[in-house]
Every structure is written in structure tokens, then in C-alpha cells.
Amino acid sequence: MIDDPSPTPPDHDDEVLDPFADPYDTEADRQADLDGADALAPASSELPVVAVVGRPNVGKSTLFNRILGRREAIVEERPGVTRDRKEIVADWRGREFRLVDTGGWMPGGSTLDEKVSRQSEKAIADADAVLFVVDATVGITEEDSRVAAILRRNARPVLLVANKVDDTNREAAIWELLNLGVGDPLPVSALHGRGTGDMLDLLVDLLPPAPDEPDDDVGPVDEKDKVFSVSIVGRPNVGKSTLFNRLIGDDRSVVHDMPGTTRDAVDTVVETPDGPVRFVDTAGMRRRARIDEGTEYYSLVRALQAIDRSDVALLVIDATIGITAQDQRLAERIDAAGCPIVVVLNKWELLDAEQRDEIGYQISQRLHFVGEAPVLKISALTGKGVHRMLPALAGTIEDYHRRVPTRKVNQVIRAAQASQPAPHGARVLYATQGATDPPTFTLFANKEMPASYLRYLERSLREAFDMGATPIKMRVRKRD
């Protein structure tokens, strides 16, 4: 497939809008955004937090995956692969805790290195216990000593993990690590699992006392109590991580003007007036032909997995560039996954009236297949318009879980067939909604239904029950 060139960025010479100027037109707009920010609060958790920290390329993500028992963090034999804080619930001996993988602590480098280091320092400050990972085959480096100094100042319980001790012949070298002053080193091989069980035994003993166990008589979890998942997707460098941090009210993702800063999917559960919502920040997605390294390929895979597991996808588009061919392909991929779409036009404050009309026309022409998907015009940097995000998500989620009575489904199908009969004598004898998430309708027919006629019936159901842009699945069963 030939990749169409992206449209040339709009010319701002006629009217340049200052991004640092006050973005609010009225005081009412300002108050609306403040109210919207108050509605978003990080979900509280009683689980203790364990941070995995250390300098780059010592095996933090490998240890993170070993503790979880599955590949959650991207691992590659070069420094700087992990950048954001990735947090997942783990357990050992029946004790659950939140395990946080961090980027390598390396101050004094580039601006991006400094931002990654600040993420690690914040993870240490928020943790109940710390796994300080050091490469035993290298010994103490200057970065190791500076991380140890931070740990001593924070006074958090620390386990010094001497990684890459693959056999007993390497154990003698670990005692040099006593000079770090954070306790006795534990010989571990994160790659092979050697010593990790003993390390976890010591770790759970360091954690705060567990809260009282809930009663066993608690009933099954109600379907309504599920945590809704919202993935934030888009091309590289369109403002996804800035929006993610704005929504969760914390700098969980590293934000930098270099494309490809985010590499793994980072998620956080936020309490909202409509219940808890999980926001997932994903890596920027490009055409596979332009992916030139293994890390970016795995980032793409994780982003696609996040879409497949999400209830709603926020498609973030750089409004200053417009709708590109890659934006179209991403929208098609989301639609094919059966995931509702909310289109987010970021950097809206940088456009003048003529440019705003142009991008509205582009949406109608290039994203027409997403139907009546909500279109939000925001500034992730200033927060303007973000307060409209929750109502749009609430409406989309409500449609996603819509349950239509069988009687009404059959009324719509009969009316549609009376208005436009199917070709070749095909006819739907009975219809019912068999599932939700998304709404799934099963049609019992006398013979095979043409795809074009199924689209006609889908459109009839969508219009009759006002389902907006929510994906609808149609299943046909032939009568024997």
C-alpha cells in the first residue's frame, strides 16, 4: 500500500495564536475546565507499592516480567528502552502489591534522560518498598552510587538486588555492593529466575501489614462494577502522553517533543463521577514499513493489544497537521477491532477560524466511516476542553453496554424488510440481541444474507436505537 504524504502543516503567518496566551475565551470556559479537572481523581488503592529502580540496562524490566510471570515490559539488550512508569498488580504467597517498572536513572544526559530519571525518583518517593537492581557483573558505577544516595535519603525499605548472578561462581563478586550502604546484596538472575523466590519472600515481609480480608460471603462482581478501559492512541508526537497525564492528574508518562518517546502501554485507574475508568497511554503508531527497530515493533504490538482490550479508544489527532493517511488507517484498525472511537483534535488553540473549518471538512471526508463518533476539540497542554471528555466517554460507554428488548429488535427488522426486501428471497425470520460490549445481534434467516443487506439492517438498528458510533456485530444463522 502506498503511503500518502501527510498534508502540509497550515500556514500560520496570517494569524499566529500564542500557545502561551490565555486560551479561555470567557470566565465560564475557565470554570468549566476547573470543574472537569475536579471530576478526575486517581483511584485510591490499599495495595502497597513496590518500585523497581536502577540505572539503565541492569535488568529491571526482565526482573519485572519475572515477578509477574509473563512478558509485560518490553525488554531489549540496550539501555534506555523503558521510559515511563509501568504499574501492574503482582502477588507472592497470596500477598498482592503494585509493582512499578521504571526507566533507567541517568541524570546529566539529554533532556529526555532527565525526564526519565525524574519518573524514577517519583516512583521511589511513592513506593512502600524498593527493589534496587544492580548489575553484579559490572560492579558499582557512579550512577549506582547516586541512586543509593537517593534511597538512603528517602528512608524507604530497600532490597539490593545483585542481578545477572547466573551461577555460584559469580556470587563472590556481589559483596563489593555492600559499599552502596543500602543493605546486603541478594544474588539473583532475573533472566533465569535464580534467587527470585527468596528475594520475594523478603520483599513481602517488608511490606505494610495487609488490610483485613473481606468476607467470603461477598457475592459475584456485578457487570456494572467493571473498570472501563479507555486507550489513547494516535501517530507519534500528537500529544497522547500529555493528554494521559492531564486526565490522570499525574506525570506518569514521559513527555518530550521527540517522536517515539512512549514505548510501552502505561495505564492508570481514575475515579470519575461515572465510576472508575482505566486510561491507557500507548506508543505512537506508524506504518510497519517505517518501523526500523525491534523496540518500536513491540511498542506497536502493545498498542494494538491495548486497543483490542479497550472499551473505548481516544484517537488523538494533531489539529495543526490535519487528518493524515495514517490517522485514517488507525481509525480503520480501531473500527475493525469493534472498539468505539472518540476523535480528539489536540492543539486546537493553535488554529484560526479558516483552519478550523478546513479540518472539519477533512473529518467529514476522511473519517466518514466512523459515523457519528464524538469529535472533541481540546488542548492537552493547557487543559482547555478536557472537561468535555467524561460526558463523551459516558455516552459512548452507555451505548456500548446497551441491551435492546427482543420485541423491539424484531419490530425494527420487520419494518426494514418491509421497506426493502432482501434479494433472492432471503428473509430474517427472527432476531435477538445475544450479547453486549459491543451490542451483538443474531439473525435467524432462511438463507445466506448478502453483506450489503446486512449493512442495511445494521444501519436500521443503529438509527432506531440511537447507537451513534458504537460498533454493532451482526451474526446470521441459517435455518436447517
Secondary structure, 3 states (H helix, E strand, C coil): CCCCCCCCCCCCCCCCCCCCCCCCCCHHHHHHHHHHHHHCEECCCCCCEEEEECCCCCCHHHHHHHHHCCCCCCCCCCCCCCCCCEEEEEEECCEEEEEEECCCCCCCCCHHHHHHHHHHHHHHHHCCEEEEEEECCCCCCHHHHHHHHHHHHHCCCEEEEEECCCCHHHHHHHHHHHHHCCCCEEECECCCCECHHHHHHHHHHHCCCCCCCCCCCCCCCCHHHCCEEEEEEECCCCCHHHHHHHHHCCCCCCCCCCCCCCCCCEEEEEEECCEEEEEEECCCCCCHHHCCCHHHHHHHHHHHHHHHHCCEEEEEEECCCCCCHHHHHHHHHHHHCCCCEEEEEECHHHCCHHHHHHHHHHHHHHCHHHCCCCEEECCCCCCCCHHHHHHHHHHHHHHHCCCCCHHHHHHHHHHHHHHCCCHHHCCEEEEEEEECCCCEEEEEECCCCCHHHHHHHHHHHHHHCCCCCCCCEEEEEECC
